[in-house]
Amino acid sequence: MTLTKSFNGLFFCENTAIHNDLRSKSANVKSPCRVVNRHFELGAFTLVELIVVVAIVTVLTSLLLAVLSGAKTSARTSQCLSQLRQLGLAMTVYGADNNELLPAAHSIVPWGSTNPVAWTQVLFPKKSEPQILTCPSYSEFYYQSHFSYFMGARAAFVEAGAQPASLPLRHILFPSQYILSGDCNFPFLALDADPDNYTADTLFALVPVGHGRQVNVLFDDLHVLKAKHFEADSMTFSFTESGKPWD
């Protein structure tokens, strides 16, 4: 084919080439709208993906709640153990001033009674229902009593012929085993400020409900520990016999 050198012919051919070149290049260029739409498609959740995300969030939330609950239980247990130590010190000081005798427990005695006086009020005469006697855990169970710790005078009760009696500290031969007090894991009435273990095992007769299914126990030598059940190798309810259960 012979090419003319006319201005119009040359102009026409060059423009056709340019036009074809631009069409070729534009075919490989995606429009902004198509790009945006593609990005939107990639970022969208399918139903399955959404269910998986919800399940993961649920599991993580459950784990977090379990951790927080465990931390709360641990804090309450520590507070209760501290309060029992303070109660043990109060008992020791009272005994030292009263011929090694602790105040006798009676029947159902409300705070403020004068005849008889609850043993808790004998130990803390200048306070009104002291918070030291309220376990942060066990006070939420049974009748929600503010008096969460008992007088461990079962041995004195038996020794006195099944009568209310003061606990003679000097009679205790195994101070590291003798259960002096602990959580009232027992349905005492809310108004009873005079709980004792004369006629019931107030620690282990029932399955523990507080402190992660445990009870806190105070011993005569003032050490405290957590327990789920009676342990004969480290506990006793007797003045003279090691490992003696409540009954």
PECOR-V478174 format. One record per pair of residues at least 24 apart in sequence whose C-alpha atoms are under 10 Angstrom apart, sorted by the first residue. I is the first residue (numbers start at 1). J is the second residue. D is the distance in Angstrom with one decimal. If there is no record, write none. Layout:
BEGIN
i = <I I>
j = <J J>
d = <D D>
END
This chain:
BEGIN
i = <70 70 72 73 73 73 73 73 74 74 75 75 76 76 76 76 76 76 77 77 77 77 77 77 77 77 77 77 78 78 78 79 79 79 79 80 80 80 80 80 80 80 80 80 80 80 80 80 80 80 80 81 81 81 81 81 81 81 81 81 81 81 82 82 83 83 83 83 83 83 83 84 84 84 84 84 84 84 84 84 84 84 84 84 84 84 84 84 85 85 85 85 85 85 85 86 86 86 87 87 87 87 87 87 87 87 87 87 87 88 88 88 88 88 88 88 88 88 89 89 89 90 90 91 91 91 91 91 91 91 92 92 92 92 93 94 94 95 95 95 95 95 96 98 99 99 99 100 100 100 100 100 100 101 101 101 101 101 101 101 102 102 102 102 102 102 102 103 103 103 103 103 103 104 104 104 104 104 104 104 104 104 104 104 105 105 105 105 105 105 105 105 105 105 105 105 105 105 105 106 106 106 106 106 106 106 106 106 107 107 107 107 107 107 107 108 108 108 108 108 108 108 108 108 109 109 109 109 109 109 110 110 110 110 110 110 111 111 111 111 111 112 113 116 117 117 118 118 118 118 119 119 119 119 119 119 119 120 120 120 120 120 120 120 121 121 129 133 133 134 135 135 135 135 135 135 136 136 137 137 137 137 137 137 138 138 138 138 138 138 138 138 138 139 139 139 139 139 140 140 141 141 141 141 141 141 142 142 142 142 142 142 142 142 143 143 143 143 143 143 144 144 144 144 144 145 145 145 145 145 145 145 145 146 146 146 146 146 147 147 147 147 147 147 147 147 147 147 148 148 148 148 148 148 148 148 148 148 148 148 149 149 149 149 149 149 149 149 149 149 149 149 149 149 149 150 150 150 150 150 150 150 150 150 150 150 150 150 150 150 150 151 151 151 151 151 151 151 151 151 151 151 152 152 152 152 152 152 152 152 152 152 152 152 152 152 152 153 153 153 153 153 153 153 153 153 153 154 154 154 154 154 154 154 154 154 154 154 154 154 155 155 155 155 155 155 155 155 156 156 156 156 157 157 157 158 158 158 159 159 162 162 163 164 164 165 167 168 169 169 170 171 171 171 172 172 172 172 172 172 173 173 173 173 173 173 174 174 174 174 174 174 174 174 174 174 174 174 174 175 175 175 175 175 175 175 175 176 176 176 176 176 176 176 176 176 176 177 177 177 177 177 177 177 177 177 177 177 177 177 177 177 177 177 177 178 178 178 178 178 178 178 178 178 178 178 178 178 178 178 178 178 179 179 179 179 179 179 179 179 179 179 179 179 179 179 179 180 180 180 180 180 180 180 180 181 181 181 181 181 181 181 182 182 182 182 182 182 182 182 183 183 183 183 183 183 183 183 184 184 184 184 185 185 185 185 185 197 197 198 199 199 200 200 201 201 201 201 202 203 203 203 203 203 204 204 204 204 204 205 205 205>
j = <211 212 211 136 137 210 211 212 211 212 136 211 135 136 137 138 210 211 135 136 137 210 211 212 214 215 216 226 136 211 216 132 135 136 137 132 133 134 135 136 137 138 148 149 182 183 211 215 216 217 224 135 182 183 215 216 217 218 223 224 225 226 132 224 131 132 133 134 135 149 218 132 133 134 135 149 180 181 182 183 216 217 218 219 222 223 224 225 132 217 218 219 222 223 224 132 133 222 120 123 124 132 133 149 180 181 182 218 222 180 181 218 219 220 221 222 223 224 220 221 222 123 124 120 123 151 169 180 220 222 169 220 221 222 123 122 123 123 167 168 169 170 169 168 168 169 170 166 167 168 169 170 171 165 166 167 168 169 170 171 151 153 165 166 167 168 169 151 153 165 166 167 168 151 153 156 157 164 165 166 167 168 194 196 150 151 152 153 157 164 165 166 167 193 194 195 196 197 198 163 164 165 166 193 194 195 196 198 164 192 193 194 195 196 198 188 189 190 191 192 193 194 195 196 189 191 192 193 194 195 189 190 191 192 193 194 147 191 192 193 194 193 193 194 193 194 192 193 194 195 150 151 166 193 194 195 196 147 149 150 151 193 194 195 193 194 193 183 193 183 182 183 184 210 211 216 210 211 183 209 210 211 212 215 183 184 185 186 208 209 210 211 215 183 184 185 190 210 209 210 184 185 186 187 209 210 184 185 186 187 188 189 190 209 186 187 188 189 190 191 187 188 189 190 191 184 187 188 189 190 191 192 193 189 190 191 192 193 183 184 188 189 190 191 192 193 194 195 181 182 183 184 185 186 188 190 192 193 194 195 180 181 182 183 184 185 193 194 195 196 202 203 216 217 218 180 181 182 183 184 185 186 188 193 194 195 196 197 198 202 203 179 180 181 182 184 194 195 196 197 198 202 178 179 180 181 182 195 196 197 198 201 202 218 219 220 237 179 180 181 196 197 198 199 237 238 239 179 180 196 197 198 199 200 201 237 238 239 246 247 197 198 236 237 238 239 240 246 198 237 238 239 197 198 199 198 199 238 238 239 198 199 198 196 198 198 239 239 220 239 239 238 239 240 220 237 238 239 240 241 220 238 239 240 241 242 219 220 221 234 235 236 237 238 239 240 241 242 243 219 220 221 222 223 235 236 239 218 219 220 221 222 223 224 234 235 236 218 219 220 221 223 231 232 233 234 235 236 237 238 239 241 242 243 244 217 218 219 220 221 222 234 235 236 237 238 239 240 241 242 243 244 203 217 218 219 220 221 222 224 234 235 236 237 238 239 246 217 218 219 220 221 222 236 237 216 217 218 219 220 222 224 215 216 217 218 219 224 225 226 208 210 211 214 215 216 217 218 208 215 216 217 209 210 214 215 216 237 246 246 246 247 246 247 237 245 246 247 246 227 228 229 230 246 228 229 230 245 246 229 230 246>
d = <9.8 8.6 9.7 9.5 8.0 8.7 6.0 6.9 7.6 8.7 9.4 9.6 8.0 5.9 6.4 9.8 9.6 7.4 8.6 8.0 7.5 8.8 5.8 8.8 9.4 9.0 7.8 8.6 10.0 9.6 9.6 9.4 7.9 7.6 9.6 8.5 9.0 8.2 5.5 6.8 8.0 9.4 9.6 9.9 9.4 8.6 9.3 9.8 7.4 9.8 9.9 9.0 9.1 9.7 9.9 6.5 8.1 8.2 9.3 6.5 7.5 8.5 8.9 8.7 8.9 5.4 7.2 8.4 7.9 9.7 10.0 8.0 8.2 9.9 9.1 8.0 9.9 7.8 7.1 8.8 8.2 7.9 6.2 9.5 8.5 9.1 7.4 9.9 10.0 9.8 7.2 9.3 6.2 7.2 7.0 7.7 9.6 9.0 9.5 8.7 9.7 7.5 7.8 8.9 10.0 8.7 9.8 8.8 9.1 7.9 8.1 7.2 8.1 7.6 8.5 5.7 8.7 9.5 9.9 9.8 7.3 6.6 8.3 9.9 7.1 9.9 9.7 9.3 9.4 9.7 8.8 8.7 9.4 8.8 9.2 9.0 7.0 10.0 9.2 8.4 7.3 9.5 9.4 10.0 8.4 8.9 8.9 9.6 8.2 5.8 5.3 6.1 9.2 9.6 6.0 5.5 4.6 6.1 8.1 9.9 9.0 9.1 9.1 5.4 5.1 6.6 7.4 8.9 9.9 8.1 5.3 7.1 9.4 8.4 8.2 9.3 9.5 6.5 5.1 4.1 6.8 9.9 9.1 9.3 9.1 6.9 9.4 8.0 9.6 6.3 7.0 7.3 9.1 9.6 5.9 7.1 6.3 9.2 8.6 9.0 5.9 8.3 9.9 10.0 6.7 8.1 7.9 9.1 8.5 8.4 9.7 7.1 7.9 8.6 9.7 8.7 7.9 9.9 7.9 5.2 7.4 6.4 7.6 9.8 9.8 7.5 5.2 5.7 5.5 8.5 9.5 8.9 5.3 4.9 5.1 7.2 9.6 7.3 7.3 5.4 8.2 9.0 9.4 9.9 9.2 8.4 8.4 5.9 4.8 8.6 9.5 7.9 9.7 7.7 5.8 8.5 9.4 8.4 9.2 9.0 8.7 6.4 6.3 8.7 7.9 8.6 8.5 9.8 9.4 9.5 9.8 7.5 9.0 9.6 9.9 9.8 9.3 9.3 9.4 8.8 5.6 6.4 9.4 9.9 7.1 7.2 7.2 9.4 9.3 7.5 5.5 7.9 8.9 9.5 8.9 9.8 9.3 9.1 9.8 8.6 9.8 8.6 9.1 8.3 7.6 7.9 9.6 8.4 7.2 5.1 7.6 8.4 8.6 9.4 9.3 6.3 6.9 5.9 5.3 9.1 8.8 8.9 8.3 6.1 9.6 9.4 8.7 7.3 6.7 4.0 6.9 7.7 8.5 9.9 6.8 8.2 8.9 8.0 9.4 8.2 8.8 9.4 7.6 8.4 7.3 5.7 7.9 7.5 10.0 8.1 5.8 5.2 8.4 9.4 9.0 9.6 10.0 8.9 10.0 8.2 9.9 6.3 5.3 4.9 5.3 8.9 9.4 9.1 7.0 8.3 9.3 9.9 9.6 9.4 9.6 8.3 5.4 6.2 7.0 6.1 9.5 9.9 9.9 9.3 7.4 4.8 4.6 6.7 9.8 7.7 9.2 9.3 6.6 5.5 8.2 9.7 7.9 6.4 4.5 6.6 8.7 9.9 8.7 6.2 4.6 5.0 8.0 9.2 6.2 5.8 7.8 9.6 9.1 9.3 9.4 9.7 8.0 8.8 7.4 8.7 6.9 6.4 6.3 10.0 8.3 9.3 9.8 9.5 9.6 7.9 5.6 4.6 7.5 8.6 8.8 6.8 7.8 9.5 7.5 9.2 9.4 8.1 9.8 6.3 5.4 6.3 9.3 8.8 8.4 9.8 8.8 8.3 9.0 5.9 8.7 8.0 9.6 9.4 9.8 9.5 8.0 8.7 8.6 9.8 7.7 9.4 9.9 9.2 8.1 8.9 9.2 9.6 5.9 7.6 8.1 9.8 7.8 4.5 6.5 9.3 9.9 8.8 5.9 5.5 7.9 8.6 9.6 8.2 8.8 9.7 8.9 8.0 9.9 8.6 7.1 7.2 7.9 6.8 9.5 6.7 4.7 5.1 8.5 9.6 9.6 9.3 8.8 9.6 6.0 6.1 5.2 8.0 7.5 9.7 7.7 7.9 9.2 9.4 6.2 7.3 8.2 9.6 9.7 9.1 8.5 5.4 4.3 5.4 8.2 9.2 9.7 9.8 7.3 7.7 9.6 10.0 8.5 5.5 5.6 8.2 10.0 8.7 6.0 5.0 5.8 6.9 7.3 9.4 9.5 8.4 8.9 9.3 9.8 6.9 6.1 4.7 6.5 9.5 9.7 9.6 9.8 6.7 6.3 6.0 8.7 9.9 9.8 7.9 5.6 5.0 5.4 8.9 8.5 9.7 8.5 8.9 6.2 5.0 6.9 8.5 9.9 9.6 7.2 5.6 4.2 5.3 8.5 8.7 9.5 9.6 9.4 9.0 9.9 9.3 5.8 5.7 6.7 8.8 9.5 8.4 9.3 9.9 7.3 8.2 9.3 7.3 9.8 9.8 8.8 9.5 9.4 9.2 8.0 8.6 9.7 9.1 6.0 8.0 9.3 9.3 9.1 8.1 8.4 9.4 7.7 5.8 6.6 9.9 8.9 9.0 9.6 9.2>
END
